[in-house]
Amino acid sequence: MARLTPEEKQKRAEAQDLKNKKAKEDFDRLPPTQKKIVHSIVAVFAILVCILLYNVFTYDPPAVEKEPEVEKTPLERFKSDCLSGWDGSCRELEKHVKGAMHDPDSYEHVETRGFEKDSAMVLIMTYRGKNLFGGKVQSTITATVTYDCQVIKVQ
């Protein structure tokens, strides 16, 4: 937007003054009853604006009640802490498998199933990876994992 020269500013101010004078003359020509109506409408509008502003600036949202936290069972804690929400793999078991692989970067999780046994989880994990010859092979490993994600035994 270009800056206005002082002459242009003066012309705009004069045009605005002319509009204001015309509006005042039009208002002065109204009969007294119509003037009262206009004044009443302006007053009601001003009151509504005040009420709106009061409500906007004094609004206090209601407090959200938190539900009491229910103690998770060991199995629920295991699922949330040890298993990936993305593909269901056990992070600690993946670390163990990748540590034993020839090419850990080729690791691909296929599926993990499990069941509870003696206050631990027995997990059966299927995965893919490259062998020594560079071919992709699929393998299955069975491991016992504690509820705090420690791999106890691998078969």
C-alpha positions as CSV (number, residue, x, y, z in Angstrom):
1,M,0.0,0.0,0.0
2,A,1.4,3.4,-1.1
3,R,1.9,6.2,1.4
4,L,-0.4,9.1,1.0
5,T,0.8,12.6,0.3
6,P,-0.3,15.4,2.6
7,E,-2.6,16.7,-0.1
8,E,-4.3,13.3,-0.5
9,K,-4.7,13.0,3.3
10,Q,-6.3,16.4,3.3
11,K,-8.7,15.4,0.5
12,R,-9.7,12.2,2.3
13,A,-10.3,14.1,5.6
14,E,-12.5,16.7,3.8
15,A,-14.5,13.9,2.1
16,Q,-15.0,12.2,5.4
17,D,-16.2,15.5,7.0
18,L,-18.6,16.0,4.2
19,K,-20.1,12.5,4.7
20,N,-20.4,13.2,8.5
21,K,-22.2,16.5,7.8
22,K,-24.6,14.8,5.4
23,A,-25.3,12.1,7.9
24,K,-26.0,14.7,10.7
25,E,-28.3,16.6,8.4
26,D,-30.2,13.5,7.5
27,F,-30.5,12.6,11.1
28,D,-31.7,16.2,12.0
29,R,-34.4,15.9,9.4
30,L,-36.0,12.9,11.1
31,P,-39.1,13.4,13.1
32,P,-38.6,13.3,16.9
33,T,-40.3,9.9,17.3
34,Q,-37.9,8.3,14.8
35,K,-34.9,10.0,16.6
36,K,-36.1,8.4,19.8
37,I,-36.2,5.0,18.1
38,V,-32.7,5.4,16.7
39,H,-31.4,6.5,20.1
40,S,-33.2,3.4,21.7
41,I,-31.6,1.1,19.2
42,V,-28.2,2.5,19.8
43,A,-28.7,2.2,23.6
44,V,-29.8,-1.4,23.3
45,F,-26.9,-2.2,21.0
46,A,-24.4,-0.6,23.5
47,I,-25.9,-2.6,26.4
48,L,-25.7,-5.8,24.5
49,V,-22.0,-5.1,23.7
50,C,-21.3,-4.4,27.4
51,I,-23.0,-7.7,28.4
52,L,-21.0,-9.6,25.8
53,L,-17.7,-8.1,26.9
54,Y,-18.6,-8.8,30.5
55,N,-19.3,-12.4,29.7
56,V,-16.2,-12.8,27.6
57,F,-13.8,-11.4,30.2
58,T,-15.4,-13.1,33.3
59,Y,-16.1,-16.5,31.8
60,D,-14.6,-19.2,34.0
61,P,-14.8,-22.7,32.4
62,P,-16.1,-25.5,34.6
63,A,-13.5,-27.6,36.2
64,V,-13.1,-31.0,34.5
65,E,-13.3,-33.8,37.0
66,K,-10.6,-36.4,36.6
67,E,-11.6,-40.0,36.9
68,P,-9.8,-41.8,39.6
69,E,-6.9,-43.8,38.2
70,V,-7.5,-47.5,38.4
71,E,-4.5,-49.6,39.2
72,K,-3.4,-51.5,36.1
73,T,-3.0,-55.3,36.3
74,P,0.4,-56.7,35.6
75,L,-0.7,-57.8,32.2
76,E,-2.1,-54.4,31.3
77,R,1.2,-52.8,32.4
78,F,3.1,-55.3,30.3
79,K,1.1,-54.5,27.2
80,S,1.5,-50.8,27.6
81,D,5.1,-50.7,28.8
82,C,6.7,-53.6,26.9
83,L,4.8,-54.0,23.6
84,S,4.9,-51.6,20.7
85,G,1.6,-49.9,20.1
86,W,2.5,-49.9,16.4
87,D,3.1,-53.5,15.6
88,G,2.8,-55.4,18.9
89,S,6.4,-56.4,19.1
90,C,8.3,-56.6,22.3
91,R,11.1,-54.0,22.3
92,E,13.4,-56.0,24.6
93,L,13.0,-59.2,22.7
94,E,13.7,-57.3,19.4
95,K,17.0,-56.0,20.9
96,H,17.9,-59.6,21.8
97,V,17.1,-60.9,18.3
98,K,18.9,-58.0,16.5
99,G,22.0,-58.6,18.7
100,A,22.2,-62.2,17.5
101,M,21.5,-61.5,13.8
102,H,24.1,-61.4,11.1
103,D,22.6,-58.2,9.5
104,P,20.5,-56.4,12.2
105,D,19.4,-53.7,9.8
106,S,17.5,-56.3,7.8
107,Y,15.2,-57.2,10.8
108,E,11.4,-57.1,10.0
109,H,8.8,-57.9,12.7
110,V,6.0,-60.2,11.4
111,E,4.0,-61.0,14.5
112,T,4.1,-61.5,18.2
113,R,1.7,-63.8,20.1
114,G,1.9,-64.6,23.8
115,F,0.3,-66.1,26.9
116,E,0.8,-65.8,30.7
117,K,2.7,-68.5,32.5
118,D,4.1,-68.5,36.1
119,S,3.8,-64.7,36.6
120,A,5.6,-64.0,33.3
121,M,4.8,-63.8,29.6
122,V,5.8,-66.4,27.1
123,L,6.1,-64.7,23.7
124,I,6.3,-66.3,20.3
125,M,7.7,-63.8,17.8
126,T,8.0,-64.3,14.1
127,Y,10.4,-62.1,12.2
128,R,12.3,-61.9,8.9
129,G,16.0,-61.0,8.2
130,K,18.9,-61.7,5.9
131,N,21.0,-64.8,6.4
132,L,24.8,-65.2,5.8
133,F,24.1,-65.6,2.1
134,G,22.0,-62.4,1.8
135,G,18.7,-64.3,1.4
136,K,15.6,-63.3,3.4
137,V,14.5,-65.9,5.8
138,Q,11.6,-66.1,8.3
139,S,12.3,-67.3,11.8
140,T,10.3,-67.8,15.0
141,I,11.7,-67.4,18.5
142,T,10.0,-68.2,21.8
143,A,11.0,-66.3,24.9
144,T,9.9,-65.8,28.5
145,V,9.6,-62.1,29.5
146,T,8.9,-60.7,32.9
147,Y,6.1,-58.2,33.5
148,D,8.8,-55.5,33.7
149,C,10.1,-56.3,30.2
150,Q,13.2,-58.3,31.1
151,V,13.9,-61.3,28.8
152,I,14.5,-64.3,31.1
153,K,14.8,-67.2,28.8
154,V,15.0,-67.6,25.0
155,Q,14.3,-70.9,23.3
